[in-house]
Amino acid sequence: MEVLSFDYGDKRIGYAVASKKMKMAFAKGFIINDQSLEASLKELIYQYQPEEIVVGLPLRKDMTFTPATDKALQFARFVYESTVIGVFLVDERYSTVYSQTALRYAGHSTKDSKHIIDSESAKSIAETFIHSPSWAFRFNLKFLSEDEIKSCIQESDSQVLYFMGGMNVLDFVKKDQRTFQIYELNPYVFSIQRTLELPLNISLYQFIFSVPDGCSLCKSCAHGSIG
């Protein structure tokens, strides 16, 4: 199978496999989230030889983050650093609900489906990835340099800034006399910084999937510094 997908959980991590050629996904099971996690991950990669790995990104309906979002992103980083295979994040806001509904239609009660819901959620995540690739974000640890961030702020004639990898951007923006709204398109970067105290001249710091029509990324992002 070309795709191996995961639905992160504190105790169990469901997994599924999918074929982009056949446009089909298959729930497989779960691995235990304990000290054996790294060995379990390597065993799955060896067994299925995936070309791509997908991790579900749990968000609230309004796209705001929760502690579960942060944990899933930390897991994505763990996977990213444990393999040379490309890792992708997929919006999974409705995957668990969809999986529970599908199981009920298949005759499973909520109680007796607990042991398979993790892998079914991973299956839904894989299906989103293969059928709606625009909902996927390639995980990376590429950050804008200090000079690139400073340049974006200084050259901007807008008080709304969009960054892709703006690590420590809050420290640089607070030195400007203008008031800004800042949007970050890299969910991992936003996760790290979202709980920091905002400087007085930043009225909003928020994650966003894409830049709205009529707006643009800072020049360094747009020119391909972040991929």
Secondary structure, DSSP 8 states (H G I E B T S, - for coil): --EEEEE--SSEEEEEEEETTTTEEEEEEEEE-STTHHHHHHHHHHHH--SEEEEEE---TTS---HHHHHHHHHHHHHHHH-SSEEEEEE-TTHHHHHHHHHHHTT--TTTTHHHHHHHHHHHHHHHHHH-GGGEEE-------HHHHHHHHHH--SSEEEESS-TTHHHHHTTSSS-EEEEE--HHHHHHHTTS---TTEEEEEE-SS--TT----HHHHTTS--
